[in-house]
Amino acid sequence: MPVVTLTSYALGKIYNLIYPIIFLVLNK
């Protein structure tokens, strides 16, 4: 796997973990 693919995959995983938290914080 190219490094770019691994990087975007990791960023996608992090985004999926962080986004719901930010969403909950903003809606308090």
MODELLER restraints for C-alpha pairs under 7 A, 6 or more apart:
rsr = mdl.restraints
at = mdl.atoms
